[in-house]
Amino acid sequence: MYFYISINLKNCFMKNLTLLFSAFLAFSYSAFSQCEGVALPYFENAESATAPQLPDCMVSGYFTFASTEIFETTATPIEGFSGNALLYNTEIVAEGIPEDAGTGVTLGIPSIAFSAGTSYTVSYKYGMSNPDGVMGLVRIMLVRGGEYTYLPEQNNVAAGNPSTFISAPFTVAESDSYYFAIEIHLAGGQGYLYLDDITIEETATAAVKENTFSRLTVYPNPVKNEINLANANDVDNLELYTVTGQKVLSQQVTSSDVKINTEAFSAGIYFLKVTAGAAQKTIKIIKE
């Protein structure tokens, strides 16, 4: 069957490479070799991408004849999401194929160095424009040397309301770089499917972060002049970044209640990195 793959390789030796090739029941991520591997924890929310391009070194492909749609970045406001998100149109465009025929799409991420014996989790936010939208099958795959390992799949996932998926902890048999992909099968004609806040991290890191920031509140958001941060545990350091990764504030603190003056910052989207001991949490901030 045909498999179409579109990759944004900006800052990775090549740009906007588009490949069209045939595959039988599987596909190759050889084009990922042009990208440097990413370090854990991995987090992608598409804020650095310019719509409709995917974030750097991210890939999307289709693998049915029913639809040639693939994931792209959208900056259009979406209820339940903030800022950019990844969008897939489930519309059936091929002539003679029923509107509700099955479609398939993948979203791939650059090679990630996993270590044998270490436990990891994957999480992402998902939703659909159709309140009755359903993803028929969702599975996560790890690709290494042409071998495919699938995490436990999810079936008939209701996606009409924005929700967050968190995988069960998993390990890999061999320490190596793995290509990572989310594979989604669903009926066509269901409107738009959205993904956001894709995170891959060590299970221990996730547990520490959850406990440390279980009562963290950041308000108001959107903010005009001042952010208030309150947490059950003392916070050690605060850093504020633009969507392009520029650090615009670094503030050392030892308190569970902190105020951040934002008057001098231009309107737009920022990311607040909060550090408490060994735990870190990043929060999207909208400055009005």
Buried (B, 14 or more C-beta within 10 A) or exposed (E): EEBBBBBBBBEBEEEEBEBEEEEEEEBBBEBBEBBEBBEBBBBBBBBBBEBEBBBBBBBBBBBBEBBEBBBBBBBEEBEEBBBBBBBBBBBBEEEEBEEBBBBBBBBBBBBBEBBEEBBBBBBBBBBBBBEEBBBBBBBBBBBBEEEBEEBEEBEEBEBBEBEEBEBEBBEBEEEBBBBBBBBBBBBBBBBBBBBBBBBBBBBBBBBBBEEBBEEBEBEEBEBEEEBBBBBEBBBBBBBBBBBEEEEEBEEEBEEBEBEBEBEEBEEEBBBBBBBBEEBBBBBBBBBE
